[in-house]
Amino acid sequence: MAGHCHPAVVKAVEQKLHEGTTFGMPHDQEWELAEEICKRYPVEMVASAPAATEVTMARLSYRARRNGPRQNSEVRRLLPRPA
């Protein structure tokens, strides 16, 4: 780890801030990161999302498509138990 406010990290972040911080569409840095992840790890595809909630919903949607229309076990765990 670089440590708290390491000068090299601060400089790199300052340089990237000038390129923008929020994008509505995939951008070059996102593509580069996905390609690097695919090189380093045995994955064929990388998906990104701006929030953990969106990642969870995408995972549930994927699982529902893969397993058919039955209710997901994750959804059952998230719902409150009947009284």
Secondary structure as UniProt FT lines:
FT   TURN            4..5
FT   HELIX           7..17
FT   TURN            18..19
FT   HELIX           28..40
FT   HELIX           52..67
FT   HELIX           73..78
//
